[in-house]
Amino acid sequence: MRKAILFVTALLTGVLLWGASTTVASANTNNATSDNLGITIDGNFDDWQDKPMTTIKEPWDDYNIKKVSMLADANNLYLYINMSPKKGNGYNEMQGYGYVLTAGSKTYDLQFKDVTGTTTDKSKTGSVNIWNRTDGVNDPTTGAQVMVHRFKTGQNFNDVMEAKIPIADLKLAGGSQTFKMTNSNLGSQTLTVTGGSTGPVVLAGVGFAIALGGVVKLNKSRKKRTA
């Protein structure tokens, strides 16, 4: 009887912890998802330092290298792009075009607007346009945020961007989604992350498994501007 009570207690705990638990999806990067990733879109990038990064480039090109991260929680998709982690070498101006996002059975073209021509050592607010290829419509964004900062690097510069796109703006069906993003203007790699539960959670069995495995929390680090 005591064992049965302990089992039921653990099961209920798993359900309650599901919404606050962190899972990890593995693809070209290991991307963490949770209900609170501690990311603020403000032109400061210290809150990305503990996030997984992927090197984006062409296989034959070891000069034009980008560092990119894509994350998702229950409400938003987050994107970080460092155009020139080699401190200004190569193609260093922010690329606003060519982002292809797939989520479930839908495909979108993302355009980041007003992210070029930034003044050195200044941050600039941009915006995002979402074209839904699958439905043939322009999906308006209600809470998307985009910020780019241009760092001075010796005689050159380097653009870094962070963005947040509400998952609700993608007009997806309920349930956890797998997001994939590519941009042939930057390189041949594909970013993949799983997250964004847009419907009610009924997966008690999964919640139970996560409860047994423990809960991972991502804490936001102290803010300071870094590339």
VEXZA-307695 format. One record per residue (C-alpha): residue number from 1; y, z, x; residue in three letters. Coordinates in pm, 1 decimal. Layout:
BEGIN
{NUM; {Y; Z; X}; 'ALA'}
...
REM end
This chain:
BEGIN
{1; {0.0; 0.0; 0.0}; 'MET'}
{2; {238.2; 93.0; 282.6}; 'ARG'}
{3; {172.9; -242.4; 453.6}; 'LYS'}
{4; {248.2; -426.2; 130.8}; 'ALA'}
{5; {579.8; -243.7; 91.9}; 'ILE'}
{6; {677.6; -325.9; 449.8}; 'LEU'}
{7; {592.2; -692.5; 395.0}; 'PHE'}
{8; {805.4; -718.7; 79.1}; 'VAL'}
{9; {1093.6; -540.2; 252.8}; 'THR'}
{10; {1081.3; -785.0; 544.9}; 'ALA'}
{11; {1068.8; -1080.0; 307.1}; 'LEU'}
{12; {1374.8; -965.4; 114.2}; 'LEU'}
{13; {1558.7; -898.2; 440.2}; 'THR'}
{14; {1484.6; -1254.4; 549.3}; 'GLY'}
{15; {1640.3; -1396.6; 232.6}; 'VAL'}
{16; {1954.3; -1185.8; 273.6}; 'LEU'}
{17; {1992.8; -1282.6; 639.9}; 'LEU'}
{18; {1944.4; -1656.9; 585.0}; 'TRP'}
{19; {2311.4; -1731.9; 529.6}; 'GLY'}
{20; {2418.5; -1548.4; 847.7}; 'ALA'}
{21; {2139.9; -1668.4; 1074.7}; 'SER'}
{22; {2170.7; -1921.7; 1352.9}; 'THR'}
{23; {1928.1; -2208.9; 1397.0}; 'THR'}
{24; {1914.0; -2453.5; 1685.1}; 'VAL'}
{25; {1854.3; -2827.2; 1651.8}; 'ALA'}
{26; {1741.4; -3019.9; 1959.3}; 'SER'}
{27; {1829.2; -3381.9; 2034.0}; 'ALA'}
{28; {2045.3; -3516.1; 2317.7}; 'ASN'}
{29; {2192.6; -3164.8; 2310.9}; 'THR'}
{30; {2079.5; -2831.4; 2173.0}; 'ASN'}
{31; {2336.6; -2777.4; 1899.8}; 'ASN'}
{32; {2380.9; -2436.5; 1742.8}; 'ALA'}
{33; {2461.3; -2395.7; 1374.8}; 'THR'}
{34; {2575.8; -2085.1; 1192.1}; 'SER'}
{35; {2813.6; -1971.9; 920.6}; 'ASP'}
{36; {3084.0; -1887.1; 1171.7}; 'ASN'}
{37; {3108.4; -2074.9; 1500.3}; 'LEU'}
{38; {3441.1; -1918.6; 1597.2}; 'GLY'}
{39; {3618.3; -2252.3; 1643.8}; 'ILE'}
{40; {3988.5; -2286.1; 1563.9}; 'THR'}
{41; {4154.6; -2629.0; 1570.5}; 'ILE'}
{42; {4472.9; -2545.6; 1760.9}; 'ASP'}
{43; {4472.1; -2742.2; 2088.3}; 'GLY'}
{44; {4319.7; -2450.5; 2280.9}; 'ASN'}
{45; {3964.3; -2519.6; 2393.0}; 'PHE'}
{46; {3841.4; -2188.9; 2531.1}; 'ASP'}
{47; {3630.7; -2139.5; 2216.2}; 'ASP'}
{48; {3421.0; -2442.6; 2319.6}; 'TRP'}
{49; {3323.5; -2302.9; 2660.8}; 'GLN'}
{50; {3000.3; -2143.8; 2535.6}; 'ASP'}
{51; {2905.8; -2441.4; 2318.3}; 'LYS'}
{52; {2641.8; -2698.7; 2423.0}; 'PRO'}
{53; {2783.8; -3020.3; 2569.5}; 'MET'}
{54; {2642.4; -3370.6; 2604.8}; 'THR'}
{55; {2741.4; -3620.5; 2874.0}; 'THR'}
{56; {2834.4; -3951.4; 2709.5}; 'ILE'}
{57; {2836.3; -4267.4; 2921.9}; 'LYS'}
{58; {2667.9; -4599.9; 2977.9}; 'GLU'}
{59; {2348.7; -4576.4; 3187.7}; 'PRO'}
{60; {2499.9; -4788.8; 3462.8}; 'TRP'}
{61; {2840.9; -4614.5; 3468.8}; 'ASP'}
{62; {2882.6; -4288.8; 3663.1}; 'ASP'}
{63; {3263.3; -4308.1; 3661.3}; 'TYR'}
{64; {3369.7; -4319.3; 3294.7}; 'ASN'}
{65; {3200.1; -3996.5; 3187.2}; 'ILE'}
{66; {3281.3; -3799.5; 2870.0}; 'LYS'}
{67; {3181.5; -3449.0; 2763.2}; 'LYS'}
{68; {3117.3; -3419.5; 2390.0}; 'VAL'}
{69; {2993.9; -3149.2; 2152.9}; 'SER'}
{70; {2913.6; -3170.1; 1782.2}; 'MET'}
{71; {2833.7; -2860.7; 1574.2}; 'LEU'}
{72; {2790.7; -2780.7; 1205.5}; 'ALA'}
{73; {2793.7; -2467.8; 993.8}; 'ASP'}
{74; {2753.0; -2429.6; 619.1}; 'ALA'}
{75; {3097.4; -2574.8; 548.1}; 'ASN'}
{76; {3223.8; -2791.3; 832.9}; 'ASN'}
{77; {3135.1; -3044.9; 1099.7}; 'LEU'}
{78; {3305.7; -2980.7; 1436.5}; 'TYR'}
{79; {3366.1; -3230.4; 1717.8}; 'LEU'}
{80; {3491.4; -3183.1; 2075.2}; 'TYR'}
{81; {3567.2; -3474.4; 2310.6}; 'ILE'}
{82; {3678.5; -3445.8; 2673.2}; 'ASN'}
{83; {3772.3; -3797.3; 2778.4}; 'MET'}
{84; {3771.9; -3732.0; 3152.3}; 'SER'}
{85; {3600.5; -3412.6; 3272.7}; 'PRO'}
{86; {3645.8; -3555.7; 3623.0}; 'LYS'}
{87; {4013.2; -3466.4; 3577.8}; 'LYS'}
{88; {4176.6; -3796.7; 3494.3}; 'GLY'}
{89; {3938.4; -4046.8; 3652.6}; 'ASN'}
{90; {3833.9; -4352.3; 3453.3}; 'GLY'}
{91; {3903.7; -4411.5; 3084.7}; 'TYR'}
{92; {4110.2; -4101.6; 3003.5}; 'ASN'}
{93; {4312.2; -4177.8; 2685.5}; 'GLU'}
{94; {4166.3; -4045.0; 2360.3}; 'MET'}
{95; {3954.9; -4299.6; 2172.5}; 'GLN'}
{96; {4027.8; -4291.4; 1800.0}; 'GLY'}
{97; {3795.9; -4568.6; 1681.2}; 'TYR'}
{98; {3428.0; -4655.7; 1670.0}; 'GLY'}
{99; {3273.0; -4328.9; 1549.0}; 'TYR'}
{100; {2967.9; -4391.2; 1329.6}; 'VAL'}
{101; {2834.6; -4085.6; 1146.7}; 'LEU'}
{102; {2510.3; -4069.9; 950.7}; 'THR'}
{103; {2426.1; -3780.2; 720.3}; 'ALA'}
{104; {2101.9; -3798.8; 524.9}; 'GLY'}
{105; {2089.2; -4149.6; 377.9}; 'SER'}
{106; {2465.0; -4216.6; 409.7}; 'LYS'}
{107; {2662.1; -4382.8; 689.2}; 'THR'}
{108; {3034.0; -4336.5; 757.0}; 'TYR'}
{109; {3295.0; -4490.1; 986.4}; 'ASP'}
{110; {3535.6; -4227.8; 1118.9}; 'LEU'}
{111; {3881.3; -4315.3; 1249.1}; 'GLN'}
{112; {4086.4; -4046.8; 1423.2}; 'PHE'}
{113; {4450.5; -4143.0; 1370.8}; 'LYS'}
{114; {4761.2; -4051.1; 1571.6}; 'ASP'}
{115; {4558.2; -3919.9; 1867.6}; 'VAL'}
{116; {4697.1; -4153.0; 2137.0}; 'THR'}
{117; {5028.3; -4148.4; 2319.2}; 'GLY'}
{118; {5034.8; -3772.3; 2357.0}; 'THR'}
{119; {5301.2; -3623.1; 2585.5}; 'THR'}
{120; {5165.3; -3464.5; 2904.2}; 'THR'}
{121; {5099.9; -3089.9; 2868.7}; 'ASP'}
{122; {5159.5; -3110.6; 2492.4}; 'LYS'}
{123; {4933.7; -3092.2; 2187.2}; 'SER'}
{124; {4950.9; -3338.7; 1900.4}; 'LYS'}
{125; {4818.3; -3320.3; 1544.7}; 'THR'}
{126; {4606.8; -3610.6; 1423.0}; 'GLY'}
{127; {4412.3; -3696.4; 1110.5}; 'SER'}
{128; {4078.7; -3853.4; 1019.1}; 'VAL'}
{129; {3997.5; -4141.7; 787.6}; 'ASN'}
{130; {3644.5; -4157.1; 643.8}; 'ILE'}
{131; {3501.4; -4489.4; 525.4}; 'TRP'}
{132; {3177.6; -4440.4; 335.0}; 'ASN'}
{133; {2974.0; -4752.1; 420.3}; 'ARG'}
{134; {2690.6; -4662.2; 185.7}; 'THR'}
{135; {2906.3; -4625.9; -127.0}; 'ASP'}
{136; {3175.3; -4871.8; -16.8}; 'GLY'}
{137; {3460.8; -4625.8; -72.3}; 'VAL'}
{138; {3722.1; -4439.3; 126.2}; 'ASN'}
{139; {3639.6; -4067.2; 104.0}; 'ASP'}
{140; {3962.5; -3863.9; 108.4}; 'PRO'}
{141; {3971.1; -3556.5; 331.6}; 'THR'}
{142; {4107.6; -3236.8; 180.5}; 'THR'}
{143; {4091.8; -3000.4; 475.6}; 'GLY'}
{144; {4016.1; -3200.2; 791.3}; 'ALA'}
{145; {4197.7; -3088.2; 1107.6}; 'GLN'}
{146; {4244.7; -3283.3; 1431.3}; 'VAL'}
{147; {4425.1; -3176.4; 1748.1}; 'MET'}
{148; {4452.0; -3352.3; 2084.4}; 'VAL'}
{149; {4601.7; -3214.2; 2406.0}; 'HIS'}
{150; {4698.6; -3413.2; 2714.4}; 'ARG'}
{151; {4644.0; -3228.3; 3042.3}; 'PHE'}
{152; {4825.0; -3330.5; 3361.0}; 'LYS'}
{153; {4578.9; -3398.9; 3645.1}; 'THR'}
{154; {4753.1; -3469.8; 3974.9}; 'GLY'}
{155; {4905.2; -3815.0; 3933.1}; 'GLN'}
{156; {4707.5; -3880.7; 3615.1}; 'ASN'}
{157; {4621.1; -3719.1; 3279.6}; 'PHE'}
{158; {4322.7; -3627.5; 3063.5}; 'ASN'}
{159; {4301.6; -3616.1; 2681.6}; 'ASP'}
{160; {4086.2; -3356.6; 2502.8}; 'VAL'}
{161; {4036.7; -3349.9; 2125.4}; 'MET'}
{162; {3886.1; -3107.9; 1876.0}; 'GLU'}
{163; {3831.4; -3176.4; 1506.9}; 'ALA'}
{164; {3694.9; -3009.9; 1194.3}; 'LYS'}
{165; {3572.9; -3212.0; 895.0}; 'ILE'}
{166; {3474.6; -3034.1; 570.8}; 'PRO'}
{167; {3119.8; -3133.3; 477.7}; 'ILE'}
{168; {3229.3; -3142.9; 112.4}; 'ALA'}
{169; {3451.4; -3442.3; 199.0}; 'ASP'}
{170; {3138.4; -3646.9; 273.3}; 'LEU'}
{171; {3022.6; -3621.9; -90.2}; 'LYS'}
{172; {2663.9; -3539.2; 2.9}; 'LEU'}
{173; {2384.4; -3408.9; -214.3}; 'ALA'}
{174; {2299.0; -3038.8; -184.1}; 'GLY'}
{175; {2079.0; -2901.1; 91.5}; 'GLY'}
{176; {2074.1; -2886.2; 468.8}; 'SER'}
{177; {2177.5; -3212.6; 635.5}; 'GLN'}
{178; {2104.6; -3378.6; 969.3}; 'THR'}
{179; {2417.7; -3537.6; 1118.1}; 'PHE'}
{180; {2408.8; -3809.0; 1385.2}; 'LYS'}
{181; {2710.0; -3963.0; 1557.7}; 'MET'}
{182; {2750.3; -4252.0; 1799.9}; 'THR'}
{183; {3045.2; -4440.1; 1950.5}; 'ASN'}
{184; {2970.7; -4746.2; 2162.4}; 'SER'}
{185; {3327.8; -4728.6; 2299.5}; 'ASN'}
{186; {3232.1; -4406.6; 2479.5}; 'LEU'}
{187; {2865.3; -4451.2; 2564.2}; 'GLY'}
{188; {2516.0; -4516.4; 2437.9}; 'SER'}
{189; {2406.0; -4160.3; 2353.5}; 'GLN'}
{190; {2362.8; -4019.9; 2001.4}; 'THR'}
{191; {2470.1; -3668.4; 1904.3}; 'LEU'}
{192; {2246.9; -3491.1; 1653.6}; 'THR'}
{193; {2295.2; -3159.4; 1475.4}; 'VAL'}
{194; {2135.4; -2999.7; 1169.4}; 'THR'}
{195; {2338.4; -2778.5; 937.6}; 'GLY'}
{196; {2565.3; -2773.5; 639.7}; 'GLY'}
{197; {2379.4; -2623.4; 347.3}; 'SER'}
{198; {2579.7; -2756.4; 53.7}; 'THR'}
{199; {2354.7; -2616.8; -218.0}; 'GLY'}
{200; {2191.0; -2286.3; -314.5}; 'PRO'}
{201; {1944.7; -2140.1; -65.5}; 'VAL'}
{202; {1594.7; -2094.2; -206.8}; 'VAL'}
{203; {1389.7; -2110.8; 112.8}; 'LEU'}
{204; {1263.0; -1752.7; 114.4}; 'ALA'}
{205; {978.8; -1840.1; 350.4}; 'GLY'}
{206; {1216.8; -1980.4; 609.7}; 'VAL'}
{207; {1444.6; -1680.4; 566.6}; 'GLY'}
{208; {1146.8; -1455.0; 632.0}; 'PHE'}
{209; {1061.1; -1641.6; 951.1}; 'ALA'}
{210; {1419.6; -1618.3; 1075.8}; 'ILE'}
{211; {1428.4; -1245.5; 995.1}; 'ALA'}
{212; {1124.2; -1193.4; 1214.5}; 'LEU'}
{213; {1275.6; -1399.6; 1492.7}; 'GLY'}
{214; {1609.1; -1216.9; 1486.1}; 'GLY'}
{215; {1965.9; -1318.5; 1413.3}; 'VAL'}
{216; {2186.1; -1492.2; 1667.3}; 'VAL'}
{217; {2559.2; -1451.7; 1642.7}; 'LYS'}
{218; {2815.6; -1659.8; 1825.0}; 'LEU'}
{219; {3124.3; -1460.5; 1920.3}; 'ASN'}
{220; {3456.0; -1623.9; 1970.3}; 'LYS'}
{221; {3582.6; -1584.5; 2325.8}; 'SER'}
{222; {3935.6; -1489.1; 2422.5}; 'ARG'}
{223; {4176.0; -1777.6; 2374.4}; 'LYS'}
{224; {4342.0; -1956.8; 2665.5}; 'LYS'}
{225; {4402.9; -2322.4; 2718.8}; 'ARG'}
{226; {4144.5; -2490.5; 2941.0}; 'THR'}
{227; {4024.6; -2849.6; 2965.0}; 'ALA'}
REM end
